[in-house]
Amino acid sequence: MTISMTGFGSAQFSNKESEIYCEIKTVNHRFLEISTKPNDMSNQLDVYVRDTVSKKLKRGSVDIRFRLKFPASNKFTLNSKSLKNLLETIKDIPGIDKSSISFSDIKDMPGVIKSEQTINTNQKHIKKVFIEALDQLVASRSSEGIKIEKVFLSKINKIIKNNSKILSSNKKLTKQRSITLKKKILELTKNIDRARLEQEVAILVLKHDVAEEVERISFHTTSLKKELSSKKTSGKKIDFILQELFRETSTLSVKLDSPSYKQIALDMKLSVEEMREQAQNIE
């Protein structure tokens, strides 16, 4: 199955007190690279997110963003020692009645009142929203992969068809090439050793024979189809096969001297180039 490295998924949860939103985007990358935001997530949650993604995805740059809103509670602690020290300090100051000092007078004094805010996060709901977004992302990548596979199969079948045309005409082209070479040489040299002429022509014709390239192209297209239909399609393997296929179609286009068949070979080469661009997006 062909999986794209490009995808998107999102999910959310909200009630009267809480709001959770998760968004996941993935793009091409040679390896699996995971980025999470906000960066102040608990270590436990960050490890859970990364482990879960690693089990679901093989390659790609993964950007995971959370937007979290939870109820907060405040805890105040009175430092009795600091308060006592403060009262002792001001008791002898003229015009200040220690008994009339209120909370509002001392709440901002450093070290007297300590305030701590606790955010009541719900890990269970965060994980649930994250899993929903991740499942949506996986489905998105699979859907894109199906589109890529259809494009590949269309181009592969075109290459196979053109390769068959060249294969069926190879003997005819070789014979025609031999006749043309002999004719040109005879025009240039009237007195020549016929046996030597035949030998030299045969060598030149063999240099332009494309049977080997046609056979290799057939092998690579079969390998490509096999990899695309496998349960775990590998983008790296497809890229390697396409490199080999590109090499063979390039050689084929150079060897063929018939304009119409050279154009067929160039069309094959173009199809391979287009697939190589698409292959960069396969997981």
C-alpha positions as CSV (number, residue, x, y, z in Angstrom):
1,M,0.0,0.0,0.0
2,T,1.4,3.4,-1.0
3,I,1.3,6.0,1.8
4,S,2.0,9.7,1.2
5,M,4.2,11.7,3.6
6,T,1.8,14.7,3.2
7,G,-1.3,14.8,5.4
8,F,-3.4,16.7,7.9
9,G,-5.5,15.7,10.9
10,S,-7.3,17.6,13.6
11,A,-9.7,17.0,16.5
12,Q,-11.2,18.9,19.5
13,F,-13.0,18.5,22.7
14,S,-14.8,21.1,24.8
15,N,-17.2,21.5,27.8
16,K,-18.1,24.3,30.2
17,E,-14.6,24.3,31.8
18,S,-12.1,22.8,29.3
19,E,-11.1,23.2,25.7
20,I,-8.7,20.9,23.8
21,Y,-7.6,21.2,20.2
22,C,-5.0,19.1,18.4
23,E,-3.7,19.7,14.9
24,I,-1.1,17.5,13.1
25,K,0.6,18.3,9.8
26,T,3.1,16.2,7.9
27,V,5.4,16.9,4.9
28,N,8.3,15.2,3.2
29,H,11.4,14.3,5.1
30,R,14.1,11.6,4.7
31,F,13.5,10.4,8.2
32,L,10.8,10.7,10.9
33,E,11.1,14.1,12.6
34,I,8.5,15.0,15.3
35,S,7.9,18.5,16.6
36,T,5.4,19.3,19.4
37,K,4.0,22.6,20.6
38,P,3.5,24.0,23.1
39,N,7.0,23.1,24.4
40,D,5.9,23.1,28.1
41,M,3.8,20.0,27.9
42,S,4.5,17.5,30.6
43,N,7.3,15.1,29.9
44,Q,5.0,12.1,30.3
45,L,2.5,13.5,27.6
46,D,5.4,14.4,25.2
47,V,6.8,10.9,25.5
48,Y,3.4,9.3,24.9
49,V,2.8,11.5,21.8
50,R,6.2,10.7,20.3
51,D,6.0,7.0,21.0
52,T,2.5,6.8,19.5
53,V,3.5,8.7,16.3
54,S,6.6,6.5,15.9
55,K,4.4,3.4,15.8
56,K,2.0,4.8,13.2
57,L,4.4,6.6,10.8
58,K,7.7,5.6,9.2
59,R,8.9,8.9,7.6
60,G,8.0,12.5,7.3
61,S,8.3,15.8,9.2
62,V,5.5,15.8,11.8
63,D,4.3,19.1,13.3
64,I,1.9,18.5,16.3
65,R,0.2,21.5,17.9
66,F,-2.1,21.6,21.0
67,R,-4.3,24.4,22.2
68,L,-5.3,23.7,25.8
69,K,-7.6,25.5,28.1
70,F,-8.3,24.1,31.6
71,P,-9.7,25.5,34.9
72,A,-7.1,26.9,37.3
73,S,-7.0,27.0,41.1
74,N,-4.9,29.3,43.3
75,K,-3.2,28.4,46.5
76,F,-2.0,31.0,49.0
77,T,0.6,30.4,51.7
78,L,1.3,32.8,54.5
79,N,5.0,33.0,55.7
80,S,4.4,33.6,59.4
81,K,8.1,34.3,60.0
82,S,8.2,37.0,57.3
83,L,5.0,38.5,58.6
84,K,6.2,38.7,62.1
85,N,9.5,40.3,61.0
86,L,7.5,42.9,59.0
87,L,5.3,43.8,62.0
88,E,8.3,44.0,64.3
89,T,10.0,46.3,61.8
90,I,7.0,48.8,61.5
91,K,5.8,48.8,65.2
92,D,8.0,51.7,66.2
93,I,7.3,53.8,63.1
94,P,5.3,56.9,64.1
95,G,1.8,57.2,62.5
96,I,1.4,53.5,61.8
97,D,-1.1,51.5,63.9
98,K,-0.1,47.8,63.6
99,S,-3.6,46.7,64.6
100,S,-5.1,48.5,61.6
101,I,-3.0,46.8,58.9
102,S,-5.2,44.8,56.5
103,F,-4.5,42.0,54.0
104,S,-4.5,44.4,51.1
105,D,-1.6,46.3,52.9
106,I,0.7,43.2,53.0
107,K,-0.4,41.0,50.1
108,D,2.2,42.5,47.7
109,M,5.0,42.5,50.3
110,P,7.8,40.2,49.0
111,G,8.0,36.9,50.8
112,V,4.9,37.4,53.0
113,I,2.2,35.9,50.8
114,K,3.1,33.1,48.3
115,S,0.7,32.4,45.5
116,E,0.7,29.2,43.4
117,Q,-1.6,28.6,40.5
118,T,-2.5,25.0,39.6
119,I,-4.0,24.1,36.2
120,N,-6.2,21.1,36.4
121,T,-5.2,19.3,33.2
122,N,-7.1,16.2,32.0
123,Q,-4.5,13.8,30.4
124,K,-7.1,11.3,29.4
125,H,-9.0,13.8,27.3
126,I,-5.8,15.2,25.8
127,K,-4.7,11.7,24.7
128,K,-8.1,11.0,23.3
129,V,-8.2,14.1,21.1
130,F,-4.6,13.5,20.0
131,I,-5.5,9.9,18.9
132,E,-8.5,11.2,16.9
133,A,-6.3,13.7,15.1
134,L,-3.6,11.1,14.4
135,D,-6.1,8.7,13.0
136,Q,-7.4,11.4,10.7
137,L,-3.9,12.2,9.6
138,V,-3.1,8.5,8.8
139,A,-6.3,8.3,6.8
140,S,-5.3,11.5,5.0
141,R,-1.9,10.1,4.1
142,S,-3.4,6.9,2.9
143,S,-5.9,8.8,0.7
144,E,-3.1,10.8,-0.8
145,G,-1.1,7.6,-1.3
146,I,-3.9,6.1,-3.4
147,K,-3.8,9.1,-5.7
148,I,0.0,8.9,-6.1
149,E,-0.3,5.1,-6.8
150,K,-2.8,5.8,-9.6
151,V,-0.5,8.3,-11.2
152,F,2.4,5.8,-11.0
153,L,0.5,3.0,-12.5
154,S,-0.7,5.2,-15.4
155,K,2.9,6.2,-16.2
156,I,4.3,2.7,-15.7
157,N,1.7,1.3,-18.1
158,K,2.6,4.0,-20.7
159,I,6.3,3.0,-20.3
160,I,5.5,-0.7,-20.7
161,K,3.5,0.1,-23.9
162,N,6.2,2.2,-25.4
163,N,8.9,-0.4,-24.4
164,S,6.9,-3.1,-26.2
165,K,6.8,-0.9,-29.4
166,I,10.6,-0.6,-29.3
167,L,11.1,-4.3,-28.6
168,S,8.9,-5.4,-31.5
169,S,10.7,-3.1,-33.9
170,N,14.3,-3.8,-32.7
171,K,15.1,-6.4,-35.3
172,K,13.7,-4.2,-38.0
173,L,15.6,-1.2,-36.9
174,T,18.8,-3.2,-36.6
175,K,18.5,-4.6,-40.1
176,Q,17.7,-1.1,-41.5
177,R,20.7,0.4,-39.6
178,S,23.0,-2.3,-41.1
179,I,21.7,-1.6,-44.7
180,T,22.1,2.2,-44.2
181,L,25.7,1.8,-42.8
182,K,26.8,-0.4,-45.7
183,K,25.3,1.9,-48.2
184,K,27.1,4.9,-46.8
185,I,30.5,3.1,-46.6
186,L,30.2,1.8,-50.1
187,E,29.5,5.2,-51.4
188,L,32.6,6.5,-49.7
189,T,34.9,3.6,-50.6
190,K,34.4,1.6,-53.8
191,N,37.3,-0.8,-53.3
192,I,37.0,-2.3,-49.9
193,D,37.3,-5.7,-48.3
194,R,33.8,-7.1,-48.1
195,A,34.5,-9.4,-45.1
196,R,36.1,-6.5,-43.2
197,L,33.1,-4.3,-44.1
198,E,30.7,-6.9,-42.7
199,Q,32.7,-7.2,-39.5
200,E,32.8,-3.4,-38.9
201,V,29.2,-2.9,-39.7
202,A,28.2,-5.7,-37.3
203,I,30.2,-4.0,-34.5
204,L,28.6,-0.7,-35.1
205,V,25.1,-2.2,-35.3
206,L,25.7,-4.0,-32.0
207,K,26.6,-0.8,-30.3
208,H,23.1,0.5,-31.2
209,D,21.2,-2.7,-30.3
210,V,18.7,-1.9,-27.6
211,A,17.6,-5.4,-26.6
212,E,19.4,-5.3,-23.3
213,E,18.0,-1.9,-22.3
214,V,14.4,-3.0,-23.3
215,E,14.8,-6.1,-21.1
216,R,16.0,-4.1,-18.1
217,I,13.2,-1.6,-18.5
218,S,10.7,-4.4,-18.5
219,F,12.3,-5.8,-15.3
220,H,12.3,-2.4,-13.5
221,T,8.7,-1.7,-14.4
222,T,7.7,-5.1,-13.1
223,S,9.6,-4.5,-9.9
224,L,8.0,-1.1,-9.5
225,K,4.5,-2.5,-9.9
226,K,5.3,-5.2,-7.4
227,E,6.5,-2.7,-4.8
228,L,3.5,-0.5,-5.3
229,S,1.2,-3.4,-4.6
230,S,3.0,-4.6,-1.5
231,K,1.5,-4.2,2.0
232,K,4.4,-1.9,3.1
233,T,5.5,0.2,0.1
234,S,8.9,1.8,0.6
235,G,9.5,5.2,-0.8
236,K,13.2,4.7,-0.6
237,K,13.0,1.5,-2.6
238,I,10.8,3.0,-5.3
239,D,13.3,5.9,-5.6
240,F,16.1,3.4,-6.2
241,I,14.2,1.5,-8.8
242,L,13.3,4.8,-10.6
243,Q,17.0,5.8,-10.6
244,E,17.8,2.5,-12.5
245,L,14.8,3.0,-14.8
246,F,15.9,6.5,-15.6
247,R,19.4,5.3,-16.5
248,E,18.1,2.7,-18.9
249,T,15.6,5.0,-20.6
250,S,18.4,7.6,-21.0
251,T,20.7,5.0,-22.7
252,L,17.8,3.9,-24.9
253,S,17.1,7.4,-26.1
254,V,20.8,7.8,-27.0
255,K,21.1,4.5,-28.9
256,L,18.0,4.9,-31.0
257,D,18.6,6.8,-34.2
258,S,15.1,6.6,-35.7
259,P,13.4,9.9,-34.9
260,S,10.0,8.4,-34.2
261,Y,11.4,5.7,-31.8
262,K,13.8,8.2,-30.2
263,Q,10.8,10.3,-29.4
264,I,9.1,7.3,-27.8
265,A,12.2,6.7,-25.6
266,L,12.3,10.4,-24.6
267,D,8.6,10.1,-23.6
268,M,9.5,7.2,-21.4
269,K,12.3,9.1,-19.9
270,L,10.0,12.0,-19.1
271,S,7.5,9.7,-17.4
272,V,10.2,8.4,-15.2
273,E,11.3,11.9,-14.3
274,E,7.7,12.8,-13.3
275,M,7.5,9.7,-11.1
276,R,10.7,10.5,-9.4
277,E,9.2,13.8,-8.3
278,Q,6.1,12.0,-7.0
279,A,8.3,9.4,-5.2
280,Q,9.7,12.1,-2.9
281,N,6.3,12.1,-1.3
282,I,6.0,8.4,-0.6
283,E,6.6,7.2,3.0
